[in-house]
Amino acid sequence: MTASLVPVDADLFNTEAFDTALQETDSPLPLFRDALQSAHEELARRFYAGRAATELVTSRAGLIDTLLQRAWTLYFEPGDPGIALLAVGGYGRGELHPASDVDLMLLLTEAPEPYHTAIEGFLTFLWDMGLEVGQSVRTLDECQQEAARDITVATNLQEARLLIGPSALFEQQKALCGPQQIWPSREFFEAKLREQEQRHDKFNDTAYNLEPNIKEGPGGLRDIQIIGWVAKRHYNAGSLSQLVDHGFLTVNEYRTLHEGQAFLWQVRFGLHLIAGRREDRLLFDHQRELARHFGYRDNFKGLAVEQFMKQYYRTIMELSRLNEMLLQLFKEEILLAEEQAEPVSLNRRFQARKGYLEVKEENVFVQYPFALLEIFLLLMQHPELKGVRANTIRLIRDHTYLIDTEFRADLRNRSLFMEILRYGHGFTHALRRMYLYGVLAAYLPVFGRIVGQMQHDLFHVYTVDEHTVMVIRNLRRFTVPEYFHEFPLCSEIMQRIPKQELLLLAALFHDVAKGRGGDHSTLGAADAREFCKNHGLSNYDTKLVVWLVKNHLLMSSTAQRKDISDPDIVHEFAEQVGDLVHLNYLYLLTVADIRGTSEHVWNSWKDALLQELYHATVRALRRGLKNPLVQSELVRERRQAAAELLESDDEHNVLINQLWDNLGDEYFLRYFPDEIVWHTQAILNTDLEDLPVILFREQSRRGGTEIFIYTRDHPNLFALITSVLSQAGMTVVDARILASRDGYTLDTFQFLDSSGEPVRDNQRNSEIRNKLYHLLRHPGQEAPEITRRLPRQAKHFKIPTEIHFEDDSERTIMQVKTYDRPGLLSNIGSVFYTHDIQLHNAKIATFGERVEDIFEITSSDDRPLNAEQKETLRLSTLEELEE
């Protein structure tokens, strides 16, 4: 019997001493259990001492091999020709991480009935000694049948090793499940390709997840393994290194795969030890601890965890790129090899073959370095092409070193880059290829610095480089007719802007200075100015691009942090924008930027908010910046418009005007005529004994579900209302609090459900309404306790609470920066109630785990707070939130 065992580490396990003890004991289980436990502790000690996981996973596999062989002899005759023990899967490759399953197959010549008792006893013994075992029991025929039916079984068996038993039986199994019998290399490759595509889809086809899966995610260990699996099936190669001998891998590519795997193994080994179980997700719980272990420290480069994750993301990006290129090589060799096609010349340097772009000569990039950019322009000019041939991708990757200072200064290359920007059709795909092949980072070194740069928070779910590419994709999507229905206003504006390439340039540079320290908008604007100057843009175009980069946060900040129902706020924003051209460019960039931050950040409320600010600014610009709309004029316009919509008789008009006079001018600044009509009709049709009036709109013009409440004024209303909404799982995004002159209050809340969508469930809305109605009938009681828990991820981002005050002419503005948690607004409202603070308005801005809420408040006598009142309120709020 010739087994294929991993050599045991003598310093980890003393075979001779163990065998002697095994012969002398009548109770072998404690001996096996102690050996396994002490070896695990020693491997952990070695890991924390800095030993490489490439060594440790092999040592553990060798240990398990040795223990299994000895455990086998307790239940089976060593010379029995009818049964064998095989290691399969990762264990079959001789790799075992601390908490990985030990995948085994018991292979039999015939049905397992005669071995039933022995098999059951053996497997129970393995579990009792502390192994996580994944097992199967199959005959030769069952192996072939299962492997033919299931590609996963075939893959596991392809990596099988004989641990103990007859080698003839093992060889029979290999022959029955080999490519001559089932899953020939073509079918095997197609199946594994589909398997990878489905796996990547689960991770949104991006390696840049906040808590990536280091095994299954794009660029992870599974992407390396699939190369080995396909190679083993097609070339009968036993290892990745043998692919170099076959000429399939270059030495540098093999080194990239090997070093990438070694890094991911180091991370995975640490994950298993820290979690104390099998864990392949790089959770926030573990990222900081791993960063410390690997020697990263907080410094001017950023947080230790950000530096560690930057190395992680750069590693998986490179592995993902290599995986894509190598699988395409397989595709060309395995799937397209039989297709005969003559190349079609495209120019002196490139041709098309079988639908893919390729170089005519291997030294084309050495002879014509500008071809490193030209190839992407050709892809745009020939949309019928499916992509770039793998060998040409390899040549591009191998020649990015040619993109140096001299290359960037060459007028031909600068002109080519601008031509790509201006071409339009196919730009997104061309840019992504430039990014994936490393050309973009080489041509724009400032972009290269943000590759893999992650911000350690819950708001930015992509690395800065991936986010930038996503923003550009979003902008280009506004130009595609099939997507006009998604953002009609954006698509309409996109047709009107004079030069789309200026917008794309602004997107390319808007975050390029992140991670450097300082204001990234200012630093990025300087980078953009230098680029525009070097690439021959006019003075006007340069100023526009620079202005967009420097002010790319202006519109979102104004919309989310200021009261845009105030004409003065709109006028101030209009003055900063200056004209309609700048507004159009900025609006498009803002929408694309927010959408490119996370698939969960964009919602209907932000969409409506930005549109409201856009249209209000257009009106201000058309009116003229020297002729601003004054508040009294807007109030008069809205009162008149609402009165016309109501079409009431004289008697009813008296009641309407009495109500409106009591509401004051601020009411008409905050609401549109149709909303005023909606409120007025409901209030006048309700008896005072039946208050509160509670109105719902599933989706308002402001994008969220809207609840309007009219009732007798009470300082605890804000805490009560927000507690009900929070307990129901709602996220409040806007609150408008108005007190009438005759002792009533009009409160409007915009809220979304946990997925960021308006609440379209009538039953849920009815439950909220009923709870509010009964609670607000007796508003003096304490706000209900919030029992919802803080999400797991958010627990790692408990940022310090900051409270700042400033005064305007009539009110105090209180800004609270803290981490988001259930019941936050209710807690703050309770403090206001305790200190007899009047709340007039609230702007709720949430950025991942961070909130920046702004409250317009006054004292009980309707005056701005004095210094003593501010300090008392600040300390009470801090105490409440820290509890």
ABEGO torsion letter per residue (X at the ends): XBBBBBBBBAAABBAAAAAAAAAABABAAAAAAAAAAAAAAAAAAAAAAGBBAAAAAAAAAAAAAAAAAAAAAAABBAABAABBBBBBEAAAAGBBBAABBBBBBBBBABBAAAAAAAAAAAAAAAAAAGBBBBBBBBBAAAAAAAAAABAAAAAAAAABBBABEBAAAAAAAAAAABAAABGBAAAAAAAAAAAAAAAAAAAGGBABBABBBAAABBGBAAAAAAAAAAAAAAAGBABAAAAAAAGABBAAAAAAAAAAAAAAAAAAAAAAAAAGBBBABBBAAAAAAAAAAAGBBBBAAEBAAAAAAAAAAAAAAAAAAAAAAAAAAAAAAAAAAABBBBBBBABAABBBBGGBBBBABAAAAAABAAAAAAAAAAAAABAABAEBBAAAAAAAAAAAAABBAAAAABAAAAAAAAAAAAAGBGAAAAAAAAAAAGAAAAABAAAAAABGBBBBBAABABBAAAAAAAAAAAAAAAABAAAAAABAAAAAAAAABABAAAAAAAAAAAAAABGAEEBAAAAAAAAAAAAAAAAGBBAAAAAAAAAAAAAAAAAAAAAAABBAABAAAAAAAAAAAGBAAAAAAAAAAAAAAAAAABAAABBAAAAAAAAAAAAAAAAAAAAEAABBBBAAAAAAAAAAAAAAAAGBBAAAAAAAAAAAAAAEAAAAAABBAAAAAAAAAAAAABBAAAOBBBBBBABBAAGBBBBBBBBBBBAAAAAAAAAAAAAAGBBBABBBBBBBAAGBBBBBBBBBBAAGBBBABAAAAAAAAAAAAAAAABAABBBBBBABBBBAAAAAABBBBBBBBBBBAABBBBBBBBBBBBGAAAAAAAAAAAAGBBBABBBBBBBEABBBBBBBBBBAAGBBBBAAAAAAAAAAAAAAAAX
